[in-house]
């Protein structure tokens, strides 16, 4: 290393001395901050400099190579180094505990020390003593002596010899046998007790003053591991606790002190491997009950050999850190023993199944490797879905199932037979209804009881028509209305009931032992704490199937709610699920937690998409377009006023009140973006006040001129009514479907649209998002954005579904520079979570900080 002009130096002492460093500063470099006290006219100033630090060995070489143009501090320290080397060369070194120091000093050496100390310039003494309230500097003599000791400690270390503690594990006692290893011949190790009897040619390989070196090493070792102080004749008797401490950390401390620890060769080659497992009774039925409790057990193996239960018990009851098993020593450290000795609660079959899928089981808050019993391994093999699994179409089915529908039927049949339940989560329009009808026909021969289908009231007629069309031999009854009854129920009958009826008449439904219960549009029970979900869980069915195109709309707990009904216990309790999956994934985007959840969920949730090349290749193309439109001057004025007013109110609130205020703000801004008349609750006028309405008019004119049919979705019924008025003023035939439309009229509206009598169909997103087949439409307009892309996709799928034979174009109207545009960008990113695990809603927006919320909603025109 070549010193730059102006480089200053000072020595920083340490304990042990050899760890001291030379700090070089004043050369404009370095990455180690050093506190200095430097002279300044008649006083001193305290400052901090960036220094380069060199260990003692490097410092000696650099200082001795310094030229005549070096700074005064470099020259002074070079003189100190030369004097220190002279001391070592003359043998003036002595042990100091575990280290070496320069000494004893003769009279001339002491005088030389004083001379060198007086020659040190102030910059070489600028290092303050640490730990003192008042600033005090090292004395010059102490710094010179510290560098001499560092040189002595560095050069007096004899690398030709190394002390070894060989652990002897006899049958009844443990001992440490001291030995010495030669650096010249690493394979040469002699017991200390036998060293004196070794031939001279052998002893010479260990260098001079071996006994002194060993005594020093032994002293260092005793400081970090006290049992070494008891050495007698080269042997130290060890207690069980001392062996345990040596295993835990004593070996590493001795190694740092220069003492090698040798264990029996096979002790670390076969460390016990502990895995969680369960005992499955040999008389287990072919079906899992999921709720049955299985005894927890630890499975312990050494090397490739699994220990018997008796050997595991012996290991757990061991009173010493090493246990003799199968002719070898096995380590039994305290953590291992604590695991084996603790009593464990039983594990449900569902939890064991989940553990088998992820390869780990949570025990006392820790994830432990799980060893899957052969019975569960066999079940997993049967659970794994492969697209080529098919069954013969059931007798009585008046339809030709597509290949993916036959595969879905095979999966449903398998899940029902295994008793584990499942969720069929195919995209809207891929035929979940006909697959469920085929499943009922397939299970007819099993004679396990009637089928109960629960669905929204708006879908009762659809289910009834589909059974009449595709399975006319199946008796179907509606359990709905004032005269509902289950009297005379046939074993192969299908009962159609609504979720509302479930709430009012669950006790009657509970009297039937259902062979199959199907929950259609299962997102209706996505809130596990709702009364509907609680009542559903009380019904017993041999098999439980959920049908939904959106198993997760807003948050992961919705997925838990659905699967906790179909496959109880699979995802643990609500709190366990939130702790293990929901919080890490939703708050921290934890990829490992996402992978674990996906591994558990996939066997019990079958999801196919229209975009899958092998699912529905006959479906035409779907084109999605975001059309960005400007705000009018009136919209800009209203938007900015609402932002100012609401942000001021939000900054002074918290908790539920803050969330409500944020939702109010977002709702008002979306309404302003739609049309000022919607926000102001005015009937009109409508023209010239909204950029969206102008864009809507342009789109609609082109579509209707081409003779196409159009679906128009808005999340607001009020906006749909304004559009209905606007269309009527232009003599354009349109109809509006909202939640207030009776079931019979709803069906007639669908028939009129499909017949081409009304080319424009206005639908509120909630009412028109499910249960409708509107394949006459080739154009879909989303007048405003929903916060959840999955809900938008469901609405689009009213037109883009099996039966559609023409390309479908989807248009989303988005106001430029507003909250709509920014949220659109965020929603694109949030689709990834739904695709990975099987959703997102507006709840995440209410948790934004004030700063993030301001960024989100501020106009950027």
NUVO-284343 format. One record per residue (C-alpha): x, y negated, z. Coordinates in steps of 0.05 Angstrom, whole numbers, plus 32768, in hexadecimal, padded with zeros to 4 digits. Example, Ala and Ser with C-alpha at 12.3 -4.5 7.8 and 13.67 -1.06 7.14 Angstrom:
<rs>
R    X    Y    Z
R 80F6 805A 809C
R 8111 8015 808F
</rs>
This chain:
<rs>
R    X    Y    Z
R 8000 8000 8000
R 801D 7FBC 7FEC
R 800E 7F84 801C
R 7FF0 7F44 7FFE
R 8011 7F01 800E
R 7FF8 7EE3 804F
R 7FE1 7F26 806C
R 7FE0 7F25 80B8
R 7FE2 7F63 80E6
R 7FCE 7F77 812C
R 7FCB 7FBA 814F
R 7F89 7FD4 816C
R 7F97 8007 81A4
R 7F6D 8045 81B0
R 7F67 8082 81DC
R 7F85 80B2 81C8
R 7FBE 8085 81B1
R 7FC5 80A6 816C
R 7F7F 808C 815B
R 7F95 8043 815E
R 7F95 801B 811D
R 7FBB 7FE2 80FD
R 7F8B 7FAA 80E7
R 7FA1 7F82 80AA
R 7F7E 7F3F 809F
R 7F86 7EFC 807E
R 7F8D 7F1B 8038
R 7F45 7F0F 8023
R 7F2E 7F58 8027
R 7F19 7F8F 8055
R 7ED7 7FAB 806E
R 7EE2 7FB0 80B9
R 7ECE 7F73 80E4
R 7F02 7F62 811A
R 7EF9 7F2E 8152
R 7F36 7F00 815A
R 7F4B 7EC7 8188
R 7F7A 7E98 8161
R 7FA0 7E59 8176
R 7F82 7E17 8160
R 7FAB 7DD8 8171
R 7FA8 7DD4 81BE
R 7F71 7E09 81C5
R 7F59 7E4B 81A8
R 7F20 7E5F 817B
R 7EFA 7EA1 8178
R 7EEC 7EBC 8133
R 7EDD 7EFC 810D
R 7F04 7F13 80D0
R 7EFC 7F4C 809E
R 7F37 7F7B 80A5
R 7F53 7FB9 8085
R 7F66 7FEE 80BA
R 7F9D 8021 80B3
R 7FA7 805F 80DE
R 7FEA 8064 8102
R 800C 8091 80CF
R 7FFB 8062 8095
R 800B 8024 80BF
R 8052 803E 80CC
R 805F 8047 8082
R 8042 8004 806E
R 8068 7FDC 80A4
R 80AB 7FFC 8096
R 80A3 7FED 804B
R 8092 7FA3 8056
R 80C2 7F73 8032
R 80E6 7F35 804A
R 80AC 7F08 8033
R 807A 7F28 8062
R 8055 7EFF 8096
R 8071 7EF6 80DD
R 803E 7F27 80FA
R 8050 7F5D 80C7
R 809B 7F53 80D5
R 8090 7F56 8121
R 8067 7F96 811F
R 8099 7FB6 80F0
R 80CE 7FAB 8126
R 80A0 7FCC 815A
R 8097 8009 812D
R 80E2 8011 8122
R 80EE 800F 816D
R 80B6 8042 8179
R 80D3 8073 8146
R 8117 806C 8168
R 80F8 8081 81AB
R 80D8 80C0 818C
R 8119 80D2 8169
R 813E 80D0 81AB
R 8109 80FC 81CC
R 80ED 80C5 81F7
R 80A5 80E2 81F7
R 807D 8101 8230
R 8038 8120 8238
R 7FFF 80F4 8252
R 7FC3 8121 825F
R 7FAC 813A 821C
R 7FD8 8108 81F6
R 8021 80F3 81EF
R 8041 80B0 8200
R 8084 808E 81F8
R 80B0 8098 8235
R 80CF 809B 8264
R 80EF 8058 8250
R 8138 8049 8260
R 8150 8003 8273
R 8163 7FF1 822B
R 811E 8009 8213
R 80FB 7FDD 8246
R 8124 7FA0 8231
R 8115 7FAF 81E8
R 80CA 7FB2 81FA
R 80CF 7F6C 8219
R 80F4 7F50 81DC
R 80C1 7F6B 81AB
R 8086 7F53 81D5
R 80A3 7F0B 81D8
R 80AE 7F0C 818C
R 8065 7F1A 817B
R 8044 7EDC 815C
R 7FFF 7EC5 8176
R 7FDB 7EE4 8139
R 7FF7 7F28 814D
R 7FD9 7F21 8193
R 7F95 7F06 817E
R 7F6D 7F44 8193
R 7F41 7F35 81D1
R 7F34 7F68 8207
R 7EEF 7F86 8200
R 7EBA 7F8A 8237
R 7ECD 7F49 825A
R 7EA2 7F0C 8262
R 7EDD 7EDD 825D
R 7F0B 7EE0 8221
R 7F4D 7F02 8232
R 7F83 7F1D 8203
R 7FAD 7F5B 8206
R 7FF2 7F4E 8222
R 802A 7F52 81EE
R 804C 7F89 8217
R 800D 7FB4 8218
R 8005 7FB0 81CD
R 804D 7FC3 81BF
R 8048 7FFD 81F0
R 8006 8013 81D1
R 8024 8017 818B
R 8061 803E 81A7
R 8031 806F 81C9
R 800A 8077 8189
R 804A 8088 8163
R 805F 80B9 8199
R 801A 80DA 819B
R 8019 80E1 8150
R 805F 80FC 8147
R 8064 8128 8185
R 8028 8153 8170
R 8045 8197 815D
R 801E 81B4 8122
R 8046 81F5 8123
R 801D 8211 815C
R 7FD2 8215 816B
R 7FB0 822F 81AA
R 7F79 8263 819E
R 7F42 827A 81CC
R 7F2C 82BF 81B6
R 7EE9 82D3 81D4
R 7EE8 831C 81EA
R 7EA2 833B 81EF
R 7EA7 837A 8217
R 7E6A 83A4 8229
R 7E63 8388 826F
R 7E8E 8349 8272
R 7EA4 830E 8248
R 7EE9 82EF 8248
R 7F12 82BC 8222
R 7F58 82D3 820E
R 7F8B 829C 8201
R 7FB6 82A5 81C3
R 7FE5 827B 8199
R 7FE1 8276 814C
R 801C 8265 8120
R 8013 8230 80EA
R 804D 824F 80C3
R 8028 8291 80BF
R 7FDD 8286 80CA
R 7FD2 82D0 80D3
R 8001 82D3 810E
R 7FDA 82CE 8150
R 7FFA 82E5 8192
R 7FD8 82EA 81D6
R 7FF9 82B9 8205
R 8006 82F0 8237
R 802E 8317 8202
R 8053 82DB 81E5
R 8091 82E4 8210
R 8099 832C 81F9
R 8096 831B 81AF
R 80D7 8320 8187
R 80FF 82E1 8180
R 80F4 82E0 8135
R 80A9 82DE 8142
R 80AC 82A9 8179
R 80D6 827C 814C
R 809A 8275 811E
R 8076 824D 8155
R 80A9 8215 8158
R 80CE 81F8 8193
R 80B1 81E9 81D8
R 8076 8217 81CD
R 8067 821E 8217
R 8064 81D3 821F
R 8036 81CC 81E2
R 8008 8202 81FC
R 8005 81E2 8241
R 7FF1 81A0 8222
R 7FBC 81C1 81F5
R 7FA0 81E6 8231
R 7F9B 81A5 8258
R 7F76 8184 821E
R 7F47 81C0 8218
R 7F37 81C0 8262
R 7F21 8177 825D
R 7EEB 8188 822A
R 7EDA 81CF 8243
R 7EEB 81D8 828D
R 7EED 8225 8290
R 7F32 8222 826E
R 7F4E 8207 82AF
R 7F44 824D 82CD
R 7F74 8270 829D
R 7F9F 82A4 82BF
R 7FCF 82D1 8299
R 7FB2 82BA 8257
R 7F6A 82CF 8268
R 7F2E 82A9 8283
R 7EF1 82D0 829C
R 7EB1 82B2 8280
R 7E6B 82B2 829D
R 7E2C 82B9 8272
R 7E1F 826E 8279
R 7E65 825D 8263
R 7E60 8288 8225
R 7E1D 8268 8216
R 7E3B 8222 821D
R 7E76 8237 81F1
R 7E45 824E 81BC
R 7E1C 820E 81C0
R 7E51 81D8 81BD
R 7E90 81ED 81E1
R 7EB0 820B 81A3
R 7EAA 81CA 817B
R 7EC6 81A0 81B4
R 7F01 81CF 81BC
R 7F0D 81CD 8171
R 7F10 8181 8174
R 7F44 8187 81AC
R 7F6F 81B4 8181
R 7F5B 81F8 819E
R 7F3E 822C 816E
R 7F07 825A 8187
R 7F03 82A0 8169
R 7EC4 82CA 8170
R 7EB9 8313 815E
R 7EB4 8317 8112
R 7E6C 8330 810D
R 7E4E 8301 8142
R 7E3D 82CA 8110
R 7E32 82F6 80D3
R 7DEE 830E 80EC
R 7DCF 82D5 8114
R 7D88 82E6 8128
R 7D55 82CD 80F5
R 7D13 82BC 8116
R 7CD3 82B5 80EE
R 7C8C 82AC 8104
R 7C5A 82E2 80F1
R 7C19 8302 8107
R 7C00 8348 8115
R 7BC9 835E 80E6
R 7BA4 839C 8100
R 7BAB 83D8 80D4
R 7B60 83E1 80D3
R 7B55 839C 80B3
R 7B19 8398 8084
R 7B25 8389 803A
R 7B06 8345 8043
R 7B24 830F 806E
R 7AF8 82EE 80A1
R 7B26 82B1 80A4
R 7B11 82A2 80EB
R 7B2A 82E4 810A
R 7B64 82DA 813A
R 7BA6 82FE 812D
R 7BDC 8307 8162
R 7C18 82DA 8158
R 7C5C 82FC 8157
R 7CA4 82E9 814B
R 7CC8 8313 8118
R 7D12 8317 8127
R 7D46 8335 80F9
R 7D92 833B 80FE
R 7DB3 8340 80BB
R 7D85 8369 8090
R 7D68 8390 80CB
R 7D26 837D 80EB
R 7D23 8387 8136
R 7CEC 83B1 8154
R 7CBA 8391 8184
R 7CE0 83B3 81BE
R 7D22 8395 81A7
R 7D02 8350 819F
R 7CE7 8357 81E6
R 7D2C 836B 8200
R 7D4A 832E 81DD
R 7D15 8300 81FA
R 7D22 831B 8241
R 7D6E 8315 823A
R 7D91 82F4 8275
R 7DD2 82E7 824F
R 7DE2 82C1 820E
R 7DF8 8300 81E9
R 7DD1 8340 81E4
R 7DE9 8384 81CB
R 7DB9 839F 8196
R 7DC4 83D7 8165
R 7E0F 83D9 8174
R 7E1C 838F 816A
R 7E19 834F 8192
R 7DDE 8322 8184
R 7DDD 82D9 8199
R 7DA2 82C6 81C5
R 7DA8 827A 81CB
R 7D79 8253 81F8
R 7D4E 8239 81BE
R 7D44 827F 81A3
R 7D33 829B 81E8
R 7D02 8262 81F5
R 7CDE 8273 81B4
R 7CDA 82BD 81C2
R 7CC3 82B5 820B
R 7C8C 8281 8200
R 7C45 829B 81FC
R 7C23 828B 81BA
R 7BDA 8282 81AA
R 7BBB 82B0 8176
R 7BBA 8299 812E
R 7B7C 8299 8102
R 7B7D 82C1 80C2
R 7B73 8280 809C
R 7BB0 8260 80BD
R 7BD9 829E 80AE
R 7BC3 829B 8066
R 7BD7 8252 8061
R 7C1A 8262 8081
R 7C25 829A 804E
R 7C19 8268 8016
R 7C4A 8234 802F
R 7C7C 8264 804E
R 7C78 8242 8092
R 7C4D 823F 80D0
R 7C49 8205 8100
R 7C5B 821B 8147
R 7C5B 81E8 817F
R 7C61 81AF 814C
R 7C9C 81D0 8128
R 7C99 81F0 80E4
R 7CB3 8237 80E8
R 7CC2 8267 80B0
R 7C88 8298 80A8
R 7C90 82E2 8099
R 7C51 82F8 8075
R 7C34 833C 808A
R 7C2B 836D 8050
R 7BDF 836A 8056
R 7BDE 831E 804A
R 7C14 8325 8014
R 7BE5 8353 7FEF
R 7BAC 8322 7FF7
R 7BD7 82EA 7FDC
R 7BE6 8312 7F9E
R 7B9B 831A 7F92
R 7B8E 82D1 7FA0
R 7BBF 82B6 7F6C
R 7B98 829C 7F30
R 7BAE 82AE 7EEA
R 7B88 8292 7EAF
R 7B84 82D6 7E8D
R 7B59 82F3 7EC5
R 7B15 8302 7EA7
R 7AD8 832B 7EB7
R 7AA2 8348 7E8A
R 7A6A 8316 7E80
R 7A32 832C 7EB0
R 79F3 834C 7E98
R 79B9 831B 7E93
R 79E3 82DF 7E7F
R 79C6 82BE 7E41
R 7A04 8298 7E2D
R 7A49 82A3 7E11
R 7A7D 828E 7E43
R 7ABC 826C 7E2A
R 7AFE 828F 7E3C
R 7B0E 825D 7E74
R 7AC7 8267 7E90
R 7AD0 82B2 7E91
R 7B12 82A7 7EB5
R 7AEE 8279 7EE6
R 7AB9 82AE 7EF2
R 7AF0 82E0 7F01
R 7B0F 82B0 7F33
R 7ACC 82A1 7F55
R 7ABC 82EB 7F59
R 7AFF 82FA 7F78
R 7AFB 82C3 7FAC
R 7AB5 82DA 7FC0
R 7ACB 8322 7FC5
R 7B06 8310 7FF1
R 7ADA 82E7 801E
R 7B06 82A9 801B
R 7AD9 8279 7FF5
R 7AF1 8247 7FC1
R 7AE5 8205 7F9F
R 7AD8 8203 7F54
R 7AF2 81BE 7F41
R 7AEF 81BF 7EF6
R 7AE8 817C 7ED2
R 7AA1 8164 7EC8
R 7A82 8184 7E8B
R 7AAA 81C4 7E8B
R 7A70 81EE 7EA3
R 7A75 81F9 7EEE
R 7A29 8206 7EEF
R 7A2B 823F 7EBD
R 7A67 825F 7EE0
R 7A40 825F 7F22
R 7A03 827D 7EFE
R 7A30 82B3 7EE2
R 7A4D 82C0 7F27
R 7A07 82CB 7F44
R 79F8 82FD 7F0D
R 7A3B 831F 7F17
R 7A2E 8327 7F62
R 79E7 8343 7F58
R 7A00 838A 7F5D
R 7A23 837C 7F9F
R 79DF 8372 7FC0
R 79FB 8343 7FF4
R 79C0 8313 7FF7
R 79A1 82D8 7FD1
R 79C6 829B 7FB9
R 79BC 8255 7FD5
R 79CE 8219 7FAA
R 79D2 81D6 7FCD
R 79D4 8198 7FA1
R 79BE 814F 7F9D
R 7974 8146 7F91
R 7982 812B 7F4B
R 799F 816E 7F36
R 7967 819D 7F4C
R 7946 819B 7F09
R 7987 81A5 7EE4
R 7997 81E4 7F0D
R 7952 8200 7F02
R 7955 81F5 7EB7
R 799B 8213 7EB2
R 7986 8253 7ED6
R 7948 8258 7EAB
R 7973 824F 7E6C
R 79AF 827A 7E7C
R 7994 82AD 7EAE
R 7948 82B2 7EA4
R 7945 82F5 7ECA
R 795B 82D4 7F0B
R 7923 82BE 7F39
R 792E 8275 7F4D
R 7908 824B 7F80
R 790D 8203 7F96
R 7912 81FC 7FE1
R 78FB 81B4 7FDC
R 78BD 818B 7FEA
R 7887 8192 801E
R 7874 81DB 800E
R 78B9 81F8 800E
R 78BF 823F 8027
R 78EF 827A 8028
R 78BA 82AF 8031
R 78C3 82EE 8007
R 7909 82DC 7FF1
R 7926 830F 7FC1
R 796C 832A 7FC9
R 7983 830F 7F86
R 795B 82CE 7F89
R 7979 8289 7F83
R 7962 8252 7FB1
R 796D 8209 7F9D
R 796F 81D6 7FD5
R 7987 818F 7FDE
R 79B8 8175 8012
R 797E 814C 802E
R 7956 818C 803A
R 7993 81AB 805B
R 7992 8172 808D
R 7948 817A 809B
R 7940 81C5 8097
R 7983 81E6 80A6
R 7965 8214 80DB
R 7938 8234 80A7
R 7971 823C 8075
R 799B 825A 80AD
R 796A 8294 80B5
R 7981 82B2 8072
R 79C1 82DB 806A
R 79D7 82BC 8029
R 7A03 82E5 7FFB
R 7A1D 82A5 7FDB
R 7A18 825C 7FED
R 7A2C 8229 7FB8
R 7A34 81DF 7FC8
R 7A2D 81B8 7F87
R 7A4B 8172 7F83
R 7A6F 8186 7FC3
R 7A8C 8140 7FCB
R 7A48 8133 7FEC
R 7A66 8154 802A
R 7AAB 8134 8024
R 7AA2 8113 8069
R 7AAD 814D 8099
R 7A8E 8125 80D2
R 7A4D 8118 80AD
R 7A0E 813C 80C3
R 7A07 815B 807D
R 7A4C 817B 8082
R 7A40 8193 80C9
R 79FE 81B3 80B5
R 7A1D 81D5 8079
R 7A53 81F5 80A4
R 7A1C 8216 80CE
R 7A01 823E 8094
R 7A1C 8285 808B
R 7A2C 82A1 8047
R 7A55 82DD 8033
R 7A75 82B1 7FFE
R 7A7B 8265 7FFD
R 7A89 823F 7FBC
R 7A90 81F3 7FB5
R 7A84 81D3 7F71
R 7AA0 818E 7F64
R 7AC7 8169 7F2F
R 7AE4 813A 7F64
R 7AFA 8162 7FA1
R 7B20 8124 7FB9
R 7B04 80DF 7FAA
R 7B21 80B1 7FDF
R 7B4E 80D6 8010
R 7B6B 811A 801F
R 7B3C 8127 8059
R 7B04 812F 8026
R 7B29 816A 8009
R 7B30 8186 804F
R 7AE5 8180 805A
R 7AD3 81A7 801C
R 7B07 81DF 8026
R 7AF7 81E3 8070
R 7AB2 81FA 805B
R 7AC7 822A 8024
R 7B04 8245 8048
R 7AFF 8233 8092
R 7B40 8229 80B8
R 7B6D 8229 807A
R 7B83 81E1 8083
R 7B80 81E1 80D0
R 7B59 81B1 80FB
R 7B4A 816A 80E4
R 7B82 814E 8110
R 7BB4 8183 80FA
R 7BA3 8174 80B1
R 7BAC 8129 80BB
R 7BEE 8133 80E0
R 7C0C 8167 80B0
R 7BF1 814E 806E
R 7BC5 8111 8069
R 7BF1 80DE 808E
R 7C34 80F4 806F
R 7C17 80F5 8029
R 7BE9 80B8 802A
R 7C16 808B 8053
R 7C5C 80A1 8040
R 7C53 80C7 7FFD
R 7C76 8103 801E
R 7C87 8131 7FE4
R 7C95 816D 8010
R 7C51 8167 8033
R 7C30 815F 7FEF
R 7C51 819F 7FD6
R 7C3B 81C5 8015
R 7BF3 81AD 800E
R 7BF1 81BF 7FC5
R 7C0C 8205 7FD4
R 7BD5 8211 8007
R 7B9C 81F3 7FDD
R 7BA9 820F 7F98
R 7B93 8257 7FA3
R 7B50 823F 7FBE
R 7B41 8208 7F8C
R 7B3A 8215 7F42
R 7B40 81D7 7F17
R 7B41 81D4 7ECC
R 7B41 8193 7EA3
R 7B26 8182 7E5F
R 7B6C 816D 7E4C
R 7B87 81B3 7E58
R 7B95 81CE 7E12
R 7B79 8214 7E20
R 7B39 81FE 7E44
R 7B0D 81DD 7E11
R 7B32 81D3 7DD0
R 7AF1 81C5 7DAC
R 7AE7 8185 7DD2
R 7AF2 8148 7DA6
R 7B23 8110 7DB6
R 7B17 80DE 7DED
R 7B35 8098 7DE6
R 7B3A 806A 7E22
R 7B45 801F 7E19
R 7B4E 7FE7 7E4C
R 7B32 7FA6 7E2F
R 7B4C 7F69 7E53
R 7B1F 7F2C 7E51
R 7B28 7EE4 7E6B
R 7B00 7EC2 7EA1
R 7AD4 7E87 7E90
R 7AE0 7E44 7EB3
R 7AA5 7E51 7EE1
R 7AC1 7E96 7EF3
R 7B06 7E78 7F03
R 7AE7 7E43 7F30
R 7ABD 7E75 7F57
R 7AF6 7EA8 7F5B
R 7B28 7E76 7F79
R 7AF5 7E5B 7FAB
R 7AE3 7EA1 7FC4
R 7B2D 7EB3 7FCB
R 7B3C 7E75 7FF5
R 7AFF 7E7D 8021
R 7B08 7EC8 802F
R 7B54 7EC8 8039
R 7B4C 7E94 806F
R 7B18 7EBF 8092
R 7B40 7EFF 808A
R 7B80 7EE3 80AA
R 7B5C 7EDA 80EC
R 7B3E 7F20 80F0
R 7B55 7F67 80FC
R 7B3A 7FAF 8100
R 7AF5 7FBE 80E5
R 7AE3 7F75 80DF
R 7B1F 7F69 80B2
R 7B0F 7FA6 8086
R 7AC7 7F8E 807E
R 7AE0 7F48 806B
R 7B10 7F65 8037
R 7AD9 7F90 8018
R 7AAC 7F52 8015
R 7AE3 7F2C 7FF1
R 7AF0 7F63 7FBF
R 7AA6 7F6C 7FB1
R 7A9C 7F21 7FA5
R 7AD8 7F1D 7F77
R 7AC0 7F59 7F4D
R 7A7B 7F3A 7F47
R 7A99 7EF8 7F30
R 7AC3 7F1E 7EFC
R 7A83 7F40 7EE3
R 7A58 7F01 7EDE
R 7A4D 7EC3 7F09
R 7A03 7ED2 7F08
R 7A0F 7F13 7F2D
R 7A38 7EF1 7F64
R 7A07 7EB6 7F6A
R 79CB 7EE6 7F67
R 79AD 7EBF 7F2D
R 7980 7EDD 7EF7
R 79A2 7EB2 7EC2
R 79B5 7E93 7E95
R 79E8 7EC7 7E7F
R 7A09 7EB2 7E3E
R 7A4A 7E8B 7E3E
R 7A5A 7E96 7E88
R 7A81 7ED8 7E88
R 7ABD 7EF0 7E60
R 7AA7 7F38 7E6C
R 7A61 7F2D 7E51
R 7A7E 7F0D 7E12
R 7AAC 7F4A 7E08
R 7A72 7F78 7E17
R 7A48 7F56 7DE1
R 7A80 7F5E 7DAE
R 7A89 7FA8 7DBE
R 7A3F 7FB8 7DBF
R 7A32 7F96 7D7C
R 7A66 7FC1 7D59
R 7A4E 8001 7D7B
R 7A05 7FF7 7D6B
R 7A13 7FE3 7D24
R 7A37 8026 7D1C
R 79F9 804A 7D37
R 7A1C 8063 7D75
R 79FE 8070 7DBA
R 7A1D 804D 7DF6
R 7A23 805A 7E41
R 7A2F 801C 7E6B
R 7A45 8026 7EB3
R 7A48 7FF4 7EEB
R 7A4F 8001 7F35
R 7A1C 7FCA 7F42
R 79D2 7FD4 7F33
R 79CB 7F88 7F33
R 79FC 7F83 7EF9
R 79D7 7FBA 7ED3
R 7996 7F92 7EDB
R 79B7 7F53 7EC0
R 79D0 7F7B 7E83
R 798A 7F99 7E7A
R 796D 7F52 7E79
R 79A3 7F3A 7E48
R 7995 7F75 7E19
R 794A 7F6B 7E1C
R 7953 7F22 7E08
R 7974 7F3C 7DC8
R 7940 7F71 7DBA
R 7971 7FAA 7DC6
R 7950 7FEA 7DE2
R 7971 7FFF 7E23
R 7960 8025 7E62
R 797D 801F 7EA8
R 798A 8059 7ED8
R 7995 804A 7F22
R 798C 8070 7F62
R 7944 8058 7F69
R 792D 807C 7F2A
R 7901 80B9 7F3B
R 791A 80FE 7F26
R 78E5 8108 7EF0
R 78F1 80C5 7ED0
R 793C 80D1 7ED4
R 7934 8110 7EAA
R 7908 80EC 7E77
R 793C 80B4 7E70
R 7972 80E8 7E61
R 7944 8109 7E2D
R 7936 80C6 7E0B
R 797F 80B5 7E07
R 7992 80F9 7DEC
R 795C 80F2 7DB8
R 7978 80AF 7DA1
R 793C 8086 7DB6
R 7966 8057 7DE1
R 79AD 804D 7DC9
R 79C4 8025 7E07
R 79C2 8048 7E4B
R 79D3 801C 7E87
R 79E7 8045 7EC4
R 79FC 8034 7F0A
R 7A3C 8059 7F18
R 7A21 807F 7F55
R 79DF 8094 7F36
R 79FB 80A5 7EF1
R 7A3E 80C3 7F05
R 7A26 810A 7F10
R 79F5 813D 7EF5
R 79E7 811F 7EB1
R 79F5 813B 7E6C
R 79F8 8100 7E3C
R 7A1F 811C 7E02
R 79FB 80F0 7DCF
R 7A27 80B7 7DE8
R 7A68 80AB 7DC2
R 7A78 8069 7DE4
R 7A81 805D 7E2F
R 7A89 8017 7E4B
R 7A9F 800D 7E94
R 7A88 7FC5 7E9F
R 7AAE 7FC2 7EE1
R 7AE4 7FEB 7F03
R 7AD7 801B 7F3C
R 7B10 8020 7F6D
R 7B14 806B 7F62
R 7B29 8085 7F1D
R 7B0A 80C9 7F2D
R 7AC5 80AA 7F32
R 7ACE 8086 7EF1
R 7AE4 80C7 7ED0
R 7AA5 80EA 7EEA
R 7A7A 80B5 7ECA
R 7A9F 80BA 7E88
R 7A94 8105 7E8A
R 7A49 80FB 7E81
R 7A5B 80F4 7E37
R 7A9E 8117 7E32
R 7A8B 815F 7E44
R 7A7D 81A3 7E25
R 7A4A 8198 7DEE
R 7A69 8157 7DD6
R 7A7E 815F 7D8D
R 7A93 8117 7D7C
R 7ACE 80ED 7D94
R 7ABF 80C3 7DD2
R 7AD9 807D 7DDD
R 7ADE 8061 7E24
R 7AE4 8015 7E2E
R 7AF6 7FF5 7E71
R 7AEA 7FAA 7E77
R 7B1F 7F88 7EA2
R 7B25 7F3D 7EB1
R 7B6B 7F23 7EA6
R 7B96 7F0B 7EE0
R 7B64 7F21 7F15
R 7B5E 7F56 7F4A
R 7B41 7F84 7F15
R 7B80 7F84 7EEC
R 7BAF 7F90 7F27
R 7B84 7FC7 7F45
R 7B82 7FE8 7F01
R 7BCD 7FEE 7F03
R 7BCC 800B 7F49
R 7B96 803E 7F37
R 7BC1 8058 7EFE
R 7BF7 8069 7F31
R 7BC5 8087 7F62
R 7BAB 80BA 7F30
R 7BEC 80E0 7F3E
R 7BD7 80F7 7F83
R 7B95 8115 7F6B
R 7BB9 8139 7F32
R 7BEF 8153 7F61
R 7BC2 8171 7F97
R 7B84 8180 7F75
R 7B55 80CE 7F97
R 7B55 8094 7FB0
R 7B1F 8063 7FC3
R 7B19 801D 7FDC
R 7B2D 802C 8024
R 7B77 8022 8013
R 7B69 7FDB 7FFC
R 7B4E 7FC7 8040
R 7B90 7FDA 8061
R 7BBB 7FAB 8037
R 7BE2 7F76 805B
R 7BCD 7F2D 8054
R 7C09 7F22 8025
R 7BFA 7F5E 7FF9
R 7BB0 7F4D 7FF7
R 7BC0 7F05 7FE2
R 7BED 7F1F 7FAA
R 7BB6 7F4F 7F94
R 7B7D 7F1D 7F8D
R 7BA0 7EDB 7F7A
R 7B8F 7EC5 7F34
R 7BC8 7ECA 7F02
R 7BB0 7EA6 7EC4
</rs>
